[in-house]
Amino acid sequence: MLNSFSLLALLCSTGSILVVLGIILTIPAIWQLIMLIGGLILCGIGIFGVTRLLLSEKGK
């Protein structure tokens, strides 16, 4: 469980870093949009996975 949890937490933090970098960097708008959308997708997958992992452990 800990290995899966740390992998999902790393995925979520990577998504958060992409969102922040997409906001603060002065790059073309299309790249900012790609970074923001990609970061939000990674963060959403990470949060969904962590929630699912914790709920499955609670049910055991």
C-alpha positions, 0 to 999 in steps of 0.5 A: 500500500505504501508504495502505491500511495507514494507513487500517487502522491508523487503523481499529484505533486508533479501535476501541482508543480506543472500548474504552478509553472504554467502560471508563473513562467512567461512562455507562449500561451499554448504551452501555458495551456498545455501545462495547466491542463496536463497538471490538472489531469495529473492532479485529478488522477492522483487525488482519485487514486489516493481516495480510492486506495484509502477507501479500499483500505478502510473497507478491509 
